[in-house]
Amino acid sequence: GEDVEQSLFLSVREGDSSVINCTYTDSSSTYLYWYKQEPGAGLQLLTYIFSNMDMKQDQRLTVLLNKKDKHLSLRIADTQTGDSAIYFCAPEAGGGGNKLTFGTGTQLKVEL
Amino acid sequence: DADVTQTPRNRITKTGKRIMLECSQTKGHDRMYWYRQDPGLGLRLIYYSFDVKDINKGEISDGYSVSRQAQAKFSLSLESAIPNQTALYFCATSARGDYGYTFGSGTRLTVV
């Protein structure tokens, strides 16, 4: 099955950019998602990228996809304290079927 | 009302007890999933169902069972709870051709 790896922790200062990285193993993943989990809450879909794209920008969020290296990243510009959360990378299994495999999650801490 | 509702939100139970976690949705989605979240391990798939008559095991189904009572309802049972089933449990839904999942707020289960 798919393996999805993320660093467990990232700490940044307010106003700086955050970059959260993810590596995965299934090269046939069609869509790759980023989810955000705030304390005590479920996961919310942040953004996603289709596998034939290299980059997608959505306001403060930039997703970069390197298919050759099976590497996905999420950049948050001008990081705010409200961005403190756990971020999960979730590639969709190749061949469709809607099944997602979640990474371990990266806990982002934003310091003043 | 939330699109995906999980009950209870919190539960403490004793080792050996049977417990049921419930999930209902108003999204009209045909696909439903149960995940557990453990710190440092991300979300792991327990069971999933692509329609009422289609139930599939995920990567960690041992010790769990599920029932899809209707398109909108998917319950997870622990037949004989053990302490290492202490975790945060999430229900999620999706629709064929749609993007990503919609998550419930989670059930925090403690087995003592």
Interface residues (C-beta under 8 A of the other chain):
Chain A: G1 V4 Q6 L8 Y31 Y33 Y35 A41 G42 L43 Q44 L45 Y48 F88 A90 N98 K99 L100 T101 F102 G103 T104 G105
Chain B: V4 R31 Y35 G40 L41 G42 L43 R44 L45 Y48 F50 E59 F90 A92 S94 R96 D98 Y99 G100 Y101 T102 F103 G104 S105 G106
